[in-house]
Amino acid sequence: MKRDSKLSSVLHLLLHMAHSKRPLTSEELAGFLQTNPVLVRRTLAGLRERGYVGSEKGHGGGWVITADLRNLTLHDIYVSVGSPTVFAMGNRVEHPECLVEKVVNQSLSSAFDEAEALLVSRFAGVTLADLAERFNAQYAQHGEQHHAHVPKPG
């Protein structure tokens, strides 16, 4: 089963944007993810609707972060990208007739729900500024040789 990497991709883009001294075009951002600029625009649209990013057209235009990184949490971003399913596992049959399968579903569903709630609540405690600080520390330690497309921290 293919994993949903939307949250990871958006965080990747946001960190590039956070460390850029200028707006980044959809084409530049797409290059960081080796994807299509249209997918970047669609993905960032949800963040723009919430006021986390903005974009300008024309020469010198592009995408910028408009929110304070210290107030923008992973939970905010997670919700902005549609709250994707956290786990690839699930029940074999959603509405079983078999009592055995009903018990299995109840047990698994309860565990999945608790685990997902814990993970999503942890997202609320991590800000984009936290990720930017971790990047800055690793960049200072390892430099550009480990990150071919990473801009110097600003």
RADA-V748751 format. One record per residue. N is the residue number from 1. RES is the residue in one small letter. PHI is phi in whole degrees, -180 to 180 (NA if undefined). D_FIRST is the distance of its C-alpha to the first C-alpha in whole Angstrom. Layout:
N & RES & PHI & D_FIRST
N & RES & PHI & D_FIRST
This chain:
1 & m & NA & 0
2 & k & -74 & 4
3 & r & -84 & 6
4 & d & -84 & 10
5 & s & -108 & 12
6 & k & -59 & 15
7 & l & -62 & 17
8 & s & -61 & 17
9 & s & -64 & 18
10 & v & -65 & 21
11 & l & -62 & 22
12 & h & -58 & 22
13 & l & -63 & 24
14 & l & -62 & 26
15 & l & -68 & 28
16 & h & -63 & 29
17 & m & -64 & 31
18 & a & -64 & 32
19 & h & -103 & 33
20 & s & -98 & 35
21 & k & -88 & 38
22 & r & -146 & 38
23 & p & -62 & 36
24 & l & -110 & 33
25 & t & -74 & 32
26 & s & -59 & 28
27 & e & -66 & 29
28 & e & -64 & 29
29 & l & -63 & 26
30 & a & -62 & 24
31 & g & -63 & 25
32 & f & -64 & 24
33 & l & -104 & 21
34 & q & 54 & 21
35 & t & -138 & 20
36 & n & -92 & 22
37 & p & -58 & 25
38 & v & -64 & 24
39 & l & -65 & 21
40 & v & -63 & 23
41 & r & -61 & 26
42 & r & -63 & 23
43 & t & -67 & 21
44 & l & -77 & 25
45 & a & -59 & 26
46 & g & -64 & 25
47 & l & -74 & 27
48 & r & -66 & 30
49 & e & -59 & 30
50 & r & -92 & 31
51 & g & 84 & 33
52 & y & -84 & 31
53 & v & -134 & 31
54 & g & -140 & 34
55 & s & -143 & 34
56 & e & -130 & 37
57 & k & -89 & 38
58 & g & 92 & 40
59 & h & -61 & 41
60 & g & 81 & 40
61 & g & -84 & 38
62 & g & 148 & 34
63 & w & -97 & 32
64 & v & -139 & 33
65 & i & -83 & 33
66 & t & -108 & 35
67 & a & -95 & 34
68 & d & -75 & 36
69 & l & -59 & 33
70 & r & -74 & 35
71 & n & -107 & 34
72 & l & -96 & 30
73 & t & -99 & 28
74 & l & -60 & 24
75 & h & -63 & 24
76 & d & -58 & 26
77 & i & -68 & 23
78 & y & -56 & 20
79 & v & -66 & 22
80 & s & -64 & 23
81 & v & -94 & 20
82 & g & 96 & 19
83 & s & 48 & 18
84 & p & -60 & 14
85 & t & -57 & 13
86 & v & -80 & 13
87 & f & -110 & 11
88 & a & -83 & 7
89 & m & -80 & 9
90 & g & -165 & 12
91 & n & -76 & 14
92 & r & -64 & 14
93 & v & -132 & 17
94 & e & -72 & 18
95 & h & -127 & 22
96 & p & -77 & 22
97 & e & -92 & 26
98 & c & -75 & 26
99 & l & -63 & 27
100 & v & -61 & 25
101 & e & -66 & 22
102 & k & -62 & 24
103 & v & -66 & 25
104 & v & -60 & 21
105 & n & -60 & 20
106 & q & -60 & 23
107 & s & -66 & 22
108 & l & -67 & 19
109 & s & -60 & 19
110 & s & -62 & 22
111 & a & -65 & 20
112 & f & -61 & 17
113 & d & -62 & 20
114 & e & -65 & 22
115 & a & -65 & 20
116 & e & -65 & 18
117 & a & -61 & 22
118 & l & -64 & 23
119 & l & -62 & 21
120 & v & -63 & 21
121 & s & -68 & 25
122 & r & -66 & 25
123 & f & -57 & 24
124 & a & -68 & 27
125 & g & -94 & 29
126 & v & -121 & 28
127 & t & -101 & 29
128 & l & -65 & 29
129 & a & -63 & 32
130 & d & -60 & 31
131 & l & -65 & 28
132 & a & -62 & 31
133 & e & -64 & 33
134 & r & -63 & 31
135 & f & -61 & 30
136 & n & -57 & 34
137 & a & -65 & 34
138 & q & -69 & 32
139 & y & -64 & 33
140 & a & -63 & 37
141 & q & -79 & 36
142 & h & -110 & 34
143 & g & 71 & 35
144 & e & -68 & 34
145 & q & -59 & 33
146 & h & -95 & 30
147 & h & -141 & 29
148 & a & -59 & 30
149 & h & -111 & 29
150 & v & -95 & 30
151 & p & -73 & 33
152 & k & -65 & 36
153 & p & -60 & 36
154 & g & -110 & 38
